[in-house]
Amino acid sequence: MREHSEFEQNTGRGAVDQATRHEIADLVAEFNWKLDAGRPEGFAALFTEDGVFAAAGKEHRGGEALQAFADARTAQDKLSRTFFGQHQLRRVSDDEIEGVLPNILFMGPGQAPRTPDVFAVAEYHDTYRRVDGRWLIAERRSVQVFSRPKP
């Protein structure tokens, strides 16, 4: 039997099967696609009923607040694209997984084509919960890693 590397032991990679990883990857992609593509419909459905999204010093809790955030964010005259690093997942229980996902958000006013403007280099600190057989975001906190100097 193969021993787990220190990396696998510390991150819990061995504890999350590929089917679950794919389902969570699809969930994360849908979260950012809805915001980047300006398609906020159903954004709150990506979260548990008591789900939380915290970013830029604001916390949005529950379906109504989450949907209001997505509606307001996508109504802005801004173009955005989000790119991800390596997603680390750790199983907490059969129905709960924690994750850390590095990301870079490019955002600027107006429409394409634009000169890229790095808006944020951050990590999503996530808790995913399985509800009725489906993985959802229970909590997502955007933690800034690098920040731009204030003008």
C-alpha positions as CSV (number, residue, x, y, z in Angstrom):
1,M,0.0,0.0,0.0
2,R,1.3,3.4,-1.0
3,E,1.9,5.9,1.8
4,H,0.4,9.4,1.5
5,S,2.9,12.2,0.9
6,E,3.1,15.0,3.5
7,F,1.3,17.2,0.9
8,E,-1.6,14.8,0.7
9,Q,-1.8,14.4,4.5
10,N,-1.8,18.2,5.1
11,T,-4.3,19.1,2.4
12,G,-6.6,16.1,2.6
13,R,-6.3,15.5,-1.2
14,G,-6.5,11.7,-0.7
15,A,-9.8,12.1,1.2
16,V,-11.9,13.7,-1.7
17,D,-12.8,11.5,-4.6
18,Q,-12.6,12.6,-8.2
19,A,-16.4,12.7,-8.8
20,T,-16.7,15.1,-5.8
21,R,-13.8,17.2,-7.0
22,H,-15.5,17.6,-10.4
23,E,-18.8,18.5,-8.9
24,I,-17.2,21.1,-6.7
25,A,-15.1,22.4,-9.6
26,D,-18.3,22.8,-11.6
27,L,-20.0,24.7,-8.7
28,V,-17.0,27.1,-8.4
29,A,-16.9,27.7,-12.2
30,E,-20.7,28.4,-12.2
31,F,-20.2,30.9,-9.3
32,N,-17.7,33.0,-11.2
33,W,-19.3,32.5,-14.6
34,K,-22.5,34.1,-13.4
35,L,-20.6,37.1,-12.1
36,D,-18.1,37.5,-15.0
37,A,-20.7,36.9,-17.7
38,G,-23.3,39.2,-16.1
39,R,-25.8,36.3,-15.7
40,P,-26.8,36.5,-12.0
41,E,-30.0,34.4,-12.4
42,G,-29.9,31.5,-9.9
43,F,-26.8,32.8,-8.2
44,A,-28.2,32.2,-4.7
45,A,-29.1,28.6,-5.6
46,L,-25.4,27.8,-5.6
47,F,-25.5,28.3,-1.8
48,T,-27.1,26.5,1.1
49,E,-30.2,28.3,2.5
50,D,-28.0,30.0,5.2
51,G,-25.1,30.5,2.8
52,V,-22.6,33.3,3.2
53,F,-20.3,35.2,0.8
54,A,-17.9,37.7,2.3
55,A,-15.7,39.9,0.2
56,A,-14.3,43.5,0.3
57,G,-15.4,43.9,3.9
58,K,-19.0,43.0,3.3
59,E,-20.9,39.9,4.2
60,H,-23.9,38.6,2.2
61,R,-25.9,36.0,4.2
62,G,-28.9,34.0,3.0
63,G,-30.6,33.7,-0.4
64,E,-32.1,37.1,-0.7
65,A,-28.9,38.9,0.2
66,L,-26.8,36.7,-2.0
67,Q,-29.0,37.2,-5.0
68,A,-29.1,41.0,-4.4
69,F,-25.3,41.0,-4.3
70,A,-25.1,39.2,-7.7
71,D,-27.8,41.4,-9.3
72,A,-26.0,44.6,-8.1
73,R,-22.5,43.3,-9.1
74,T,-23.5,42.3,-12.6
75,A,-25.6,45.5,-13.2
76,Q,-22.4,47.6,-13.0
77,D,-20.8,48.7,-16.3
78,K,-17.7,46.6,-15.6
79,L,-16.0,43.8,-17.4
80,S,-14.5,41.0,-15.3
81,R,-12.8,37.7,-15.6
82,T,-11.6,35.4,-12.8
83,F,-8.8,32.9,-13.1
84,F,-8.1,30.1,-10.6
85,G,-5.0,28.4,-9.2
86,Q,-4.8,24.9,-7.7
87,H,-7.9,24.1,-5.6
88,Q,-7.0,22.4,-2.3
89,L,-9.8,20.4,-0.7
90,R,-10.1,18.7,2.7
91,R,-13.0,16.5,3.7
92,V,-14.4,17.4,7.1
93,S,-17.2,14.8,7.1
94,D,-19.3,12.9,4.6
95,D,-21.3,16.0,3.8
96,E,-18.8,18.8,4.4
97,I,-15.6,19.8,2.6
98,E,-13.3,22.8,3.2
99,G,-11.3,24.3,0.3
100,V,-8.8,27.0,-0.5
101,L,-8.8,28.4,-4.0
102,P,-6.3,31.0,-5.2
103,N,-7.7,33.4,-7.7
104,I,-7.0,36.5,-9.7
105,L,-9.8,38.9,-10.6
106,F,-9.4,41.3,-13.5
107,M,-11.9,44.0,-13.6
108,G,-12.4,47.4,-15.2
109,P,-15.0,49.8,-16.5
110,G,-16.7,49.4,-19.9
111,Q,-16.7,46.6,-22.4
112,A,-14.0,44.5,-24.2
113,P,-11.4,44.8,-25.3
114,R,-9.7,46.4,-22.3
115,T,-6.2,46.7,-20.9
116,P,-6.1,44.2,-18.1
117,D,-6.4,45.6,-14.6
118,V,-5.7,43.3,-11.7
119,F,-8.5,44.0,-9.3
120,A,-7.7,41.4,-6.7
121,V,-5.3,38.6,-6.0
122,A,-7.0,36.5,-3.3
123,E,-8.0,33.1,-2.0
124,Y,-11.5,31.8,-1.6
125,H,-11.7,30.1,1.8
126,D,-14.7,27.8,1.3
127,T,-17.0,25.4,3.1
128,Y,-19.0,23.2,0.8
129,R,-22.0,21.2,2.1
130,R,-23.9,18.4,0.5
131,V,-27.6,19.0,0.6
132,D,-30.1,16.5,-0.9
133,G,-27.2,14.9,-2.7
134,R,-25.8,18.1,-4.3
135,W,-22.7,20.1,-3.2
136,L,-23.4,23.7,-2.5
137,I,-21.4,26.6,-1.0
138,A,-22.1,27.0,2.7
139,E,-19.6,29.8,3.1
140,R,-17.1,31.6,0.8
141,R,-14.8,34.2,2.2
142,S,-12.5,36.1,-0.2
143,V,-9.2,36.7,1.5
144,Q,-7.0,39.3,-0.2
145,V,-3.4,38.2,-0.7
146,F,-2.0,41.2,-2.6
147,S,-3.6,44.6,-2.8
148,R,-3.1,47.6,-5.0
149,P,-1.7,50.8,-3.6
150,K,-4.3,53.4,-2.8
151,P,-4.3,56.4,-5.2
